[in-house]
Amino acid sequence: MTEHILIERQGAVQIIRMNRPDKKNALTRAMYAAMTAALAEGDADPSVRVHVFLGVPGAFSSGNDLADFLAFATSGKFGSEGWDFLFALARAEKPMVSGVDGIAVGIGTTLNLHCDLTFATPRTVFRTPFVDLGLVPEAGSSLLAPRVLGRQNAFALLALGEGFSAERAKAAGLIHEVVAEEALESTVLNAANAIAARPPQALKIARDLLHEPREELVARIELEKEHFKERLRSEEALAVLTAFMNRKKA
């Protein structure tokens, strides 16, 4: 485990909190592994009925730690932890609720496409700069986003990298509700507890009926993975990532 992922149980609710505020919750391989383990353990525990994802004030997640991307681009060595987490999201057996405040970049946006309810604060901006980095969408977002948002909104989000405000995200169907910063966590936990109070077997069947076929979603993540790995090895992505990291050091 890592101190950057905090796992808490409140009754039937398991809270998975990203807690790396100094890096705006940029996700490392260890953080991905910890979240994957938490999902597996919660799914296997009958006392857990709902998973909740939270970040820190002002930062849900700034996405993958770009140092990991650059390391793969230059060495060809890239762990499976991030992909394991994406497959765990696709295969999660229990409802997932997220509370988003502030920065939500890359996986900080696409994670919410897997959630059954997402709440966000007015200062939240959802953004997926995959193409800007010479990369492609991940987490099954190339399948889920057009179905949730419509093709043109999905293109704006995933291909153009346009930022979606919380209000735009709600209008597009990406999130359930916009709530004040001070009310975010209580609202999320109230929703999670309301879900947990429903008859679990009936809820599972209803959720499965509402969700994408898992086989199709997993296959899309596999396809995205192959494109993503190929793009990370490309000269185009290496140039963009190197320039970005050099700007950060300057």
SULKAQUI-V892553 format. One record per residue. N is the residue number from 1. RES is the residue in one letter. SS is DSSP state (hx for helix, st for strand, lp for the rest). OMEGA is omega in whole degrees, -180 to 180 (999 if undefined). Layout:
n->N res->RES ss->SS omega->OMEGA
n->N res->RES ss->SS omega->OMEGA
This chain:
n->1 res->M ss->lp omega->-179
n->2 res->T ss->lp omega->179
n->3 res->E ss->lp omega->-180
n->4 res->H ss->lp omega->172
n->5 res->I ss->st omega->-180
n->6 res->L ss->st omega->180
n->7 res->I ss->st omega->-178
n->8 res->E ss->st omega->174
n->9 res->R ss->st omega->172
n->10 res->Q ss->st omega->-176
n->11 res->G ss->lp omega->-179
n->12 res->A ss->lp omega->-177
n->13 res->V ss->st omega->173
n->14 res->Q ss->st omega->-180
n->15 res->I ss->st omega->175
n->16 res->I ss->st omega->-174
n->17 res->R ss->st omega->172
n->18 res->M ss->st omega->-169
n->19 res->N ss->lp omega->176
n->20 res->R ss->lp omega->-170
n->21 res->P ss->hx omega->-179
n->22 res->D ss->hx omega->178
n->23 res->K ss->hx omega->179
n->24 res->K ss->lp omega->178
n->25 res->N ss->lp omega->168
n->26 res->A ss->lp omega->-171
n->27 res->L ss->st omega->176
n->28 res->T ss->lp omega->178
n->29 res->R ss->hx omega->179
n->30 res->A ss->hx omega->179
n->31 res->M ss->hx omega->176
n->32 res->Y ss->hx omega->-178
n->33 res->A ss->hx omega->-180
n->34 res->A ss->hx omega->180
n->35 res->M ss->hx omega->177
n->36 res->T ss->hx omega->179
n->37 res->A ss->hx omega->-179
n->38 res->A ss->hx omega->178
n->39 res->L ss->hx omega->-180
n->40 res->A ss->hx omega->-179
n->41 res->E ss->hx omega->179
n->42 res->G ss->hx omega->178
n->43 res->D ss->hx omega->-178
n->44 res->A ss->hx omega->-176
n->45 res->D ss->lp omega->-178
n->46 res->P ss->lp omega->178
n->47 res->S ss->lp omega->177
n->48 res->V ss->lp omega->-179
n->49 res->R ss->lp omega->-177
n->50 res->V ss->st omega->171
n->51 res->H ss->st omega->177
n->52 res->V ss->st omega->175
n->53 res->F ss->st omega->176
n->54 res->L ss->st omega->174
n->55 res->G ss->lp omega->177
n->56 res->V ss->st omega->-180
n->57 res->P ss->lp omega->178
n->58 res->G ss->lp omega->-178
n->59 res->A ss->st omega->168
n->60 res->F ss->st omega->171
n->61 res->S ss->st omega->175
n->62 res->S ss->lp omega->176
n->63 res->G ss->lp omega->-180
n->64 res->N ss->st omega->174
n->65 res->D ss->lp omega->-173
n->66 res->L ss->hx omega->175
n->67 res->A ss->hx omega->177
n->68 res->D ss->hx omega->178
n->69 res->F ss->hx omega->-178
n->70 res->L ss->hx omega->178
n->71 res->A ss->hx omega->178
n->72 res->F ss->hx omega->-178
n->73 res->A ss->hx omega->-177
n->74 res->T ss->hx omega->-175
n->75 res->S ss->hx omega->-176
n->76 res->G ss->lp omega->-179
n->77 res->K ss->lp omega->-178
n->78 res->F ss->lp omega->-176
n->79 res->G ss->lp omega->-178
n->80 res->S ss->lp omega->-170
n->81 res->E ss->hx omega->-180
n->82 res->G ss->hx omega->180
n->83 res->W ss->hx omega->177
n->84 res->D ss->hx omega->180
n->85 res->F ss->hx omega->-180
n->86 res->L ss->hx omega->177
n->87 res->F ss->hx omega->177
n->88 res->A ss->hx omega->176
n->89 res->L ss->hx omega->-177
n->90 res->A ss->hx omega->-174
n->91 res->R ss->hx omega->-176
n->92 res->A ss->lp omega->-175
n->93 res->E ss->lp omega->-175
n->94 res->K ss->lp omega->-178
n->95 res->P ss->st omega->179
n->96 res->M ss->st omega->180
n->97 res->V ss->st omega->179
n->98 res->S ss->st omega->175
n->99 res->G ss->st omega->-170
n->100 res->V ss->st omega->178
n->101 res->D ss->lp omega->173
n->102 res->G ss->lp omega->-174
n->103 res->I ss->st omega->177
n->104 res->A ss->st omega->-172
n->105 res->V ss->st omega->175
n->106 res->G ss->lp omega->178
n->107 res->I ss->hx omega->175
n->108 res->G ss->hx omega->172
n->109 res->T ss->hx omega->-171
n->110 res->T ss->hx omega->175
n->111 res->L ss->hx omega->-174
n->112 res->N ss->hx omega->175
n->113 res->L ss->hx omega->179
n->114 res->H ss->hx omega->-175
n->115 res->C ss->lp omega->-180
n->116 res->D ss->lp omega->173
n->117 res->L ss->st omega->175
n->118 res->T ss->st omega->175
n->119 res->F ss->st omega->-179
n->120 res->A ss->st omega->180
n->121 res->T ss->lp omega->-178
n->122 res->P ss->lp omega->-178
n->123 res->R ss->lp omega->-178
n->124 res->T ss->lp omega->172
n->125 res->V ss->st omega->178
n->126 res->F ss->st omega->-177
n->127 res->R ss->st omega->179
n->128 res->T ss->lp omega->-176
n->129 res->P ss->lp omega->-177
n->130 res->F ss->lp omega->-177
n->131 res->V ss->hx omega->177
n->132 res->D ss->hx omega->180
n->133 res->L ss->hx omega->-178
n->134 res->G ss->lp omega->-175
n->135 res->L ss->lp omega->-179
n->136 res->V ss->lp omega->179
n->137 res->P ss->lp omega->-179
n->138 res->E ss->lp omega->176
n->139 res->A ss->lp omega->-177
n->140 res->G ss->lp omega->-176
n->141 res->S ss->hx omega->178
n->142 res->S ss->hx omega->174
n->143 res->L ss->hx omega->-173
n->144 res->L ss->hx omega->-173
n->145 res->A ss->hx omega->177
n->146 res->P ss->hx omega->-179
n->147 res->R ss->hx omega->-179
n->148 res->V ss->hx omega->-171
n->149 res->L ss->hx omega->-168
n->150 res->G ss->lp omega->-172
n->151 res->R ss->hx omega->-174
n->152 res->Q ss->hx omega->174
n->153 res->N ss->hx omega->179
n->154 res->A ss->hx omega->178
n->155 res->F ss->hx omega->179
n->156 res->A ss->hx omega->-178
n->157 res->L ss->hx omega->-169
n->158 res->L ss->hx omega->-177
n->159 res->A ss->lp omega->179
n->160 res->L ss->lp omega->-180
n->161 res->G ss->lp omega->179
n->162 res->E ss->lp omega->175
n->163 res->G ss->lp omega->176
n->164 res->F ss->st omega->173
n->165 res->S ss->st omega->178
n->166 res->A ss->hx omega->-180
n->167 res->E ss->hx omega->178
n->168 res->R ss->hx omega->179
n->169 res->A ss->hx omega->178
n->170 res->K ss->hx omega->-179
n->171 res->A ss->hx omega->-179
n->172 res->A ss->hx omega->-180
n->173 res->G ss->lp omega->179
n->174 res->L ss->lp omega->-179
n->175 res->I ss->lp omega->-177
n->176 res->H ss->lp omega->-172
n->177 res->E ss->st omega->172
n->178 res->V ss->st omega->-178
n->179 res->V ss->lp omega->-180
n->180 res->A ss->lp omega->-178
n->181 res->E ss->hx omega->-176
n->182 res->E ss->hx omega->-179
n->183 res->A ss->hx omega->-171
n->184 res->L ss->hx omega->-173
n->185 res->E ss->hx omega->179
n->186 res->S ss->hx omega->178
n->187 res->T ss->hx omega->180
n->188 res->V ss->hx omega->-178
n->189 res->L ss->hx omega->175
n->190 res->N ss->hx omega->178
n->191 res->A ss->hx omega->179
n->192 res->A ss->hx omega->179
n->193 res->N ss->hx omega->176
n->194 res->A ss->hx omega->177
n->195 res->I ss->hx omega->-177
n->196 res->A ss->hx omega->-178
n->197 res->A ss->lp omega->-180
n->198 res->R ss->lp omega->176
n->199 res->P ss->lp omega->-168
n->200 res->P ss->hx omega->-178
n->201 res->Q ss->hx omega->177
n->202 res->A ss->hx omega->180
n->203 res->L ss->hx omega->179
n->204 res->K ss->hx omega->-180
n->205 res->I ss->hx omega->179
n->206 res->A ss->hx omega->180
n->207 res->R ss->hx omega->180
n->208 res->D ss->hx omega->178
n->209 res->L ss->hx omega->-178
n->210 res->L ss->hx omega->-173
n->211 res->H ss->lp omega->173
n->212 res->E ss->lp omega->172
n->213 res->P ss->lp omega->-174
n->214 res->R ss->hx omega->-178
n->215 res->E ss->hx omega->180
n->216 res->E ss->hx omega->-179
n->217 res->L ss->hx omega->179
n->218 res->V ss->hx omega->179
n->219 res->A ss->hx omega->179
n->220 res->R ss->hx omega->177
n->221 res->I ss->hx omega->177
n->222 res->E ss->hx omega->179
n->223 res->L ss->hx omega->177
n->224 res->E ss->hx omega->-180
n->225 res->K ss->hx omega->-179
n->226 res->E ss->hx omega->177
n->227 res->H ss->hx omega->-177
n->228 res->F ss->hx omega->180
n->229 res->K ss->hx omega->178
n->230 res->E ss->hx omega->-180
n->231 res->R ss->hx omega->179
n->232 res->L ss->hx omega->179
n->233 res->R ss->lp omega->-175
n->234 res->S ss->lp omega->176
n->235 res->E ss->hx omega->-180
n->236 res->E ss->hx omega->-179
n->237 res->A ss->hx omega->-180
n->238 res->L ss->hx omega->-180
n->239 res->A ss->hx omega->-179
n->240 res->V ss->hx omega->-178
n->241 res->L ss->hx omega->179
n->242 res->T ss->hx omega->179
n->243 res->A ss->hx omega->179
n->244 res->F ss->hx omega->-179
n->245 res->M ss->hx omega->178
n->246 res->N ss->hx omega->177
n->247 res->R ss->hx omega->179
n->248 res->K ss->hx omega->-179
n->249 res->K ss->hx omega->-175
n->250 res->A ss->lp omega->999
